[in-house]
């Protein structure tokens, strides 16, 4: 019970700090620019707590799905009815330079990016045994009776592109398969192995709502990384160190931990060559696996680290982490505006429930995994808020640019109408996505389906 309470508290804290950083950016720059500030709120809806200090109402809303800074000079007749903070006489407010408005609007996303960089540095300098970066998309095994095998996919193949789009991780592969599956749920893979070189195969793929397996009968290879070396073991004698990645044994490429264990069993008391990767450099060592009577198997004396295929588990250079996060959201935005991919992209979108679910899962993995996710969310929040929609920061930037270039203000009623229309659309979208997330997780829609009329037979579901 205490573990659950801890995870829930950390979920609210980690998501709340992301919203706080964004709104704090607007708040602090608005104060520096001399704008009137009516309220600073973390969360939406009725106030669980509020206090007025120097004419500014600080509060915590009941619904932890966002926040806002009420700035009447930036949003003259916008969301005051939704926010409930319109105590200022807006007719007497002084004019504000459009460039100050732009600075205030940009500050929120900018603070999210700065915070994400800070988190990326934490990830870079933290012990990350459980976060193993993938070095290519390798297939460990393909079942002989599967459609993928029939199409020509084989164990040991490396997937290099999906429908012509390059991929370097299983996460990217899943995204491209979801977006490019089309009506027949099949994609063109560019695969490679040393014997056959590059070749094209067309393979059926599964929608994530229907199956956890990307391709039936296909098992992915995972990085085989050392987490700990047993003292006085063959691994220690050979000079293996924690974080070493095992590449090949006796000339055979290692496809994963289970595959490596199988290879070791075949070489008891025989000196073999082990190729490893250490700090981005490859090196070869000689090692002699020994039979262990207690465990009744041949062993070299190592413990393996875990393996994850998630976009936010990237470690190393902070700027590479940020670039990876930004690339993921830009790829989604491109898919949403591409006719052949928009339907699949929309089907993969998640709302607040999905975000909290991801935070929950990440926290159960490790705190550092959750920090990586919050970094990822901060970059996503920054990019999305810069879209040129009236209810977002990008919309306010557009209004201010129009004023700065034409020397004419956009009429307050126009701003108010557009902001409120898009606010309703945004809230409706969030409610819809939340409902879909709940239905995906718990299948609540089954309670709303009509039972078959007595005396009739329900039609069976379609199968392939």
FENMOVEN-V42352 format. One record per pair of residues at least 24 apart in sequence whose ideal C-beta (glycine too) atoms are under 7 Angstrom apart, sorted by sequence separation. I is the first residue (numbers start at 1). GAP is how many residues later the second one is. If there is no record, write none. Layout:
# FENMOVEN-V42352
i:I gap:GAP
i:I gap:GAP
This chain:
# FENMOVEN-V42352
i:43 gap:24
i:163 gap:24
i:181 gap:24
i:42 gap:25
i:162 gap:25
i:163 gap:25
i:249 gap:25
i:264 gap:25
i:16 gap:26
i:41 gap:26
i:41 gap:27
i:74 gap:27
i:162 gap:27
i:248 gap:27
i:57 gap:28
i:177 gap:28
i:246 gap:28
i:247 gap:28
i:390 gap:28
i:391 gap:28
i:40 gap:29
i:161 gap:29
i:178 gap:29
i:247 gap:29
i:390 gap:29
i:74 gap:30
i:137 gap:30
i:159 gap:30
i:160 gap:30
i:178 gap:30
i:224 gap:30
i:246 gap:30
i:247 gap:30
i:268 gap:30
i:39 gap:31
i:137 gap:31
i:160 gap:31
i:245 gap:31
i:391 gap:31
i:37 gap:32
i:38 gap:32
i:136 gap:32
i:137 gap:32
i:159 gap:32
i:160 gap:32
i:224 gap:32
i:244 gap:32
i:245 gap:32
i:265 gap:32
i:390 gap:32
i:391 gap:32
i:37 gap:33
i:71 gap:33
i:137 gap:33
i:158 gap:33
i:224 gap:33
i:265 gap:33
i:389 gap:33
i:37 gap:34
i:38 gap:34
i:157 gap:34
i:158 gap:34
i:221 gap:34
i:222 gap:34
i:244 gap:34
i:264 gap:34
i:134 gap:35
i:157 gap:35
i:158 gap:35
i:221 gap:35
i:222 gap:35
i:247 gap:35
i:264 gap:35
i:391 gap:35
i:35 gap:36
i:36 gap:36
i:134 gap:36
i:137 gap:36
i:157 gap:36
i:224 gap:36
i:238 gap:36
i:240 gap:36
i:264 gap:36
i:36 gap:37
i:156 gap:37
i:177 gap:37
i:241 gap:37
i:35 gap:38
i:153 gap:38
i:30 gap:39
i:35 gap:39
i:174 gap:40
i:30 gap:41
i:27 gap:42
i:26 gap:43
i:23 gap:44
i:39 gap:44
i:23 gap:45
i:23 gap:46
i:39 gap:46
i:239 gap:46
i:19 gap:47
i:38 gap:47
i:238 gap:47
i:257 gap:47
i:16 gap:48
i:19 gap:48
i:153 gap:48
i:238 gap:48
i:15 gap:49
i:38 gap:49
i:152 gap:49
i:238 gap:49
i:38 gap:50
i:151 gap:50
i:153 gap:50
i:170 gap:50
i:325 gap:50
i:329 gap:50
i:151 gap:51
i:325 gap:51
i:329 gap:51
i:12 gap:52
i:36 gap:52
i:151 gap:52
i:235 gap:52
i:234 gap:53
i:326 gap:53
i:234 gap:54
i:321 gap:54
i:325 gap:54
i:329 gap:54
i:148 gap:55
i:234 gap:55
i:234 gap:56
i:313 gap:56
i:36 gap:57
i:147 gap:57
i:322 gap:57
i:326 gap:57
i:313 gap:59
i:312 gap:60
i:35 gap:61
i:312 gap:61
i:240 gap:62
i:312 gap:63
i:312 gap:64
i:153 gap:65
i:235 gap:65
i:236 gap:65
i:311 gap:65
i:234 gap:66
i:235 gap:66
i:33 gap:67
i:148 gap:67
i:233 gap:67
i:234 gap:67
i:235 gap:67
i:148 gap:68
i:149 gap:68
i:233 gap:68
i:35 gap:69
i:147 gap:69
i:148 gap:69
i:33 gap:70
i:146 gap:70
i:148 gap:70
i:33 gap:71
i:146 gap:71
i:230 gap:71
i:146 gap:72
i:229 gap:72
i:230 gap:72
i:229 gap:73
i:29 gap:74
i:30 gap:74
i:143 gap:74
i:228 gap:74
i:29 gap:75
i:142 gap:75
i:228 gap:75
i:142 gap:76
i:226 gap:76
i:227 gap:76
i:227 gap:77
i:26 gap:78
i:29 gap:78
i:141 gap:78
i:226 gap:78
i:227 gap:78
i:352 gap:78
i:139 gap:79
i:140 gap:79
i:225 gap:79
i:226 gap:79
i:351 gap:79
i:140 gap:80
i:224 gap:80
i:225 gap:80
i:26 gap:81
i:139 gap:81
i:140 gap:81
i:353 gap:81
i:25 gap:82
i:26 gap:82
i:139 gap:82
i:351 gap:82
i:352 gap:82
i:25 gap:83
i:138 gap:83
i:350 gap:83
i:351 gap:83
i:354 gap:83
i:223 gap:84
i:349 gap:84
i:353 gap:84
i:357 gap:84
i:23 gap:85
i:25 gap:85
i:222 gap:85
i:353 gap:85
i:22 gap:86
i:25 gap:86
i:351 gap:86
i:24 gap:87
i:350 gap:87
i:135 gap:88
i:22 gap:89
i:134 gap:89
i:21 gap:90
i:22 gap:90
i:21 gap:91
i:132 gap:91
i:132 gap:93
i:21 gap:94
i:156 gap:97
i:129 gap:98
i:156 gap:99
i:155 gap:100
i:140 gap:115
i:140 gap:116
i:138 gap:117
i:140 gap:119
i:171 gap:138
i:170 gap:139
i:171 gap:139
i:169 gap:140
i:171 gap:140
i:175 gap:156
i:179 gap:156
i:182 gap:158
i:180 gap:161
i:179 gap:162
i:181 gap:163
i:179 gap:165
i:178 gap:166
i:179 gap:166
i:178 gap:170
i:132 gap:173
i:132 gap:174
i:130 gap:175
i:132 gap:175
i:134 gap:175
i:129 gap:176
i:130 gap:176
i:132 gap:176
i:131 gap:177
i:133 gap:181
i:131 gap:182
i:133 gap:182
i:131 gap:184
i:128 gap:187
i:124 gap:191
i:123 gap:192
i:124 gap:192
i:124 gap:194
i:121 gap:197
i:120 gap:198
i:123 gap:198
i:117 gap:201
i:120 gap:201
i:120 gap:202
i:117 gap:205
i:116 gap:206
i:209 gap:231
i:130 gap:235
i:130 gap:236
i:131 gap:237
i:131 gap:238
i:130 gap:239
i:128 gap:240
i:126 gap:242
i:123 gap:245
i:123 gap:248
i:122 gap:249
i:123 gap:249
i:119 gap:252
i:123 gap:252
i:119 gap:255
i:120 gap:255
i:119 gap:256
i:116 gap:259
i:116 gap:262
i:115 gap:263
i:116 gap:263
i:112 gap:266
i:113 gap:266
i:112 gap:269
i:113 gap:269
i:112 gap:270
i:109 gap:273
i:109 gap:276
i:108 gap:277
i:109 gap:277
i:109 gap:284
i:108 gap:285
i:65 gap:287
i:105 gap:288
i:105 gap:291
i:106 gap:291
i:105 gap:292
i:101 gap:295
i:102 gap:295
i:105 gap:295
i:102 gap:298
i:101 gap:299
i:102 gap:299
i:98 gap:302
i:98 gap:305
i:99 gap:305
i:98 gap:306
i:74 gap:322
i:77 gap:335
i:76 gap:336
i:77 gap:336
i:78 gap:337
i:77 gap:338
i:78 gap:338
i:76 gap:339
i:77 gap:339
i:15 gap:340
i:75 gap:340
i:76 gap:340
i:79 gap:340
i:15 gap:341
i:78 gap:341
i:79 gap:341
i:82 gap:341
i:78 gap:342
i:15 gap:344
i:75 gap:344
i:79 gap:344
i:11 gap:345
i:14 gap:345
i:11 gap:348
i:11 gap:349
i:11 gap:352
i:7 gap:353
i:10 gap:353
i:7 gap:356
i:14 gap:356
i:18 gap:356
i:7 gap:357
i:18 gap:359
i:22 gap:359
i:14 gap:360
i:18 gap:360
i:18 gap:363
i:65 gap:365
